[in-house]
Amino acid sequence: MDVQELRPGLWRWTGMHPQWDHAEHWGPEVASVYAELDDAVVVVDPLVPEDEEDRFWAALDRDVERSARPLHVLLTVHWHERSVAAVLDRYHARLWRPEDKGELPIGVRAETVTGSDWVEALFFLEPHRALVAGDLLIGTAGGVELPLDWFPKDERVWAENELKPELRERLGALPIELVLVSHGDPVLSDGAEAVRAALS
């Protein structure tokens, strides 16, 4: 498990996905995010690393207790369930799914995208000026990209010709400084420019 404190109250950690297969188009290491907001603590796509469970739970227990705020679990897309059930059970947390579009904690904005049989959300954490992405944006070569080859074949033309300009418009006005991706390295400065380049 690799843990980074990006800003006070904003952490990103990575772990090895237990169900990763060598045939997957994504690597075995995936990331999750912890963020403290004014009235809540959120974790996005949490994965409890199997080889460091005790260390992970001890750290999260400490931070949740210290914050004295309710915990919310935000899911970017349904196949990122990971350790969601364990976190919900341990902290009696609330779950937000992109399919349900329920109420989000103050300071979180969700931009949802609907595909043929999936719905995915990008979260903008306003106090931290951080955009959190599941699979719609991945880290690559110091920036991010919309991975067209990850889409089902029948959706790739739509993603290139319609989704890119739609996301460019929807995300373009956000004051993004950080882009925290699940796959690949995060962008830790000039996030808005990285997003513009990915969607151009």
Secondary structure, DSSP 4 states (H G I P E B T S, - for coil): -EEEEEETTEEEEEEE-TT--TTSSS-SEEEEEEEE-SS-EEEES----GGGHHHHHHHHHHHHHHHTS-EEEE-SSGGG-TTHHHHHHHHT-EEE-TTT--PPPTTEEEEEEE-SS-EEEEEEEGGGTEEEESSSSEEETTEEE--GGGS-GGGHHHIIIIIHHHHHHHHHTS---EEEESSSPPB-S-HHHHHHHHT-
